[in-house]
């Protein structure tokens, strides 16, 4: 039986945050083409139920921009609701040149971007800058949780604590 001290377990845990994003599960992006109406973008967000943004891509699959719920609500809260015409194209509210990551970047870089920029959906691009997925904090948490050794999952909440009696005794 292996030793279950905190130090022994930590020594066995690989440096998961230095893994490349290509090994992390990611979501399919919700995409639209330039010229799509804001109403259709909102409908896509509602239809999928898995994200809070749509990514605008060109015919080659290159990322042009992103429209998030924050973009929409920020405009509703910060401005006159009457100014928003849902028949206008996505380009009127989308963020151009959104922050993104490439598949060869690390989990550490994704976490840093999500923390500093407060991003919930980070677009992932391949070497040719084509949109290939979206990574969310939940995807990183799932990757980290699934990567921990069994010993770590079975540790008590406070490994240094010893119980006087068996649980329930």
N, C-alpha and C positions, 0 to 999 in steps of 0.2 A: 504494500500500500504506500502510495506517495505521500510525502509530507504536505499538510494543508496549511502551513503558515502563510501569512500574507506575503512575505518576501519570496517564498518558494513559488507561489502561484504567479506573482507578478513577473518573476524571472522567466516563466514559461509562456507568458502572453506575448505574441509577436507584436511588432510595432504596427498596429493596424491603421493608424492615421497616416502612415506613409505609403499605404497601398494606393495604387492608381485607381482612378474613378471607373475605369473600364471593367473592374471586377465587382463594382457595386451595382446592385439592381437599380434600375431606373424606370421611369414611367414614359409612356408614349406621350409626346406633346400634342396638345390640341392646337391645330394649325388652321390658319385662314390665309387667303391671298390678299394682296393689296386691293383696295377698293371695296372690301366687304363692309357692309353697314354695321354700325355700332349695335343695332338691334340683333343682327345675326350673330355677332360676336358674343353678346350676352346670352343668346339662346344656346350657343355652343358650350359656354361655361356651365349653364344650367343642365344641358343635355348630358354632358359627361359625368358631372357630379364628382369628379376626381381631382379637380384643380380649381384654381381661382384666376387663371390667366389663359390668354390665347396668344400664340406666337405667329407673327406675320412673316411668311416666307415667300421668296420669289419662286419662279417656275423651276429653278435648279435646286431648290431646297435650302437656299442660304437664308440665314436669319436677317430680317430687316428691322424688326421691332417686336415689342411685346405690349399687350394691353392687359392690365391687371384690374382686379376689383378695386384696389387702392386708387388707381388712376380714375376710375369711374366715380367712386364715392368721394374722393378728394375734390373732384369737380362739382359734385352735387352739394357737398357741404360748404366748399369754399366759394362757390359762385351762385349765380342765379340759375335755378333749375330750368327756367324757361329757355336759357341759352343752349341747352343740350338738345340737339336734334338727333334722334336715334337713326335717322335715315342718312346722316353723314357717314363718311367712310372712316374706317379704323385709324387711318393716318392722322385724323384730327385730335385724337387723344393718346395714341400709342407713344411709348417711350422708344425713341430711336437709339441705336447703338447700346442695347442693354448689356449689363455686365453678364459675362458668361464664363464657362470653363471648358477646357478641352479634355478628352478622355485620358490623356496622358498626365494630367495634373492629379494631385493627391487629395485624399480625404481631408487631410489637414487644411489644404487650401480652400476646399469647399466649406468647411466649418468656419474658417476665418472670414470668407466672403459673406456667408449667411449671418454671422454675428455682427460684423461691422456695417453691413448694408441693410440688415433686417430683411433679407430676401427669403421668401418661402419657396419659390420655384426658380431654380437656376438652370438656364438652358445649357445643354452639353453639345459641343460641336466636335466633329471629327477633324482629321488633319486638313481636309479641304474646306473647312468652315461650314459644313452642312449640319443642320440641326438633326441630331440623332437621339435625343432624349431630354428628359427633365429630371433633375435630382432635387429632392426635397429633404428637409431634416429627418422626416420619418424613414426615408430610404437609408440614410446614414445610420440612424439608430438601429434599424433592423440588421444592417450589415454588421455593425459592431456586436450586437447581441448574439447573432448567429455565429460569430467568430470566436467567442470566448470558449475556453476549454470547459469541459464538464465539471471539473473541480471548482472552478470559479462560480458556476451556476449553482452549485450545491453548498457553497459557503453560507454560514449563518449571516444575518444582517450585520452583525458586529463580530468579526472573526476572533478578536482578542477576548471576547467575553466567554466565560465558561459557566455552564449552568450547574447548579447544585443538585438538581433532580432532573430526571428525564422529562421531556415535554409532556405535560398533562399529568405528571405524577405528584 
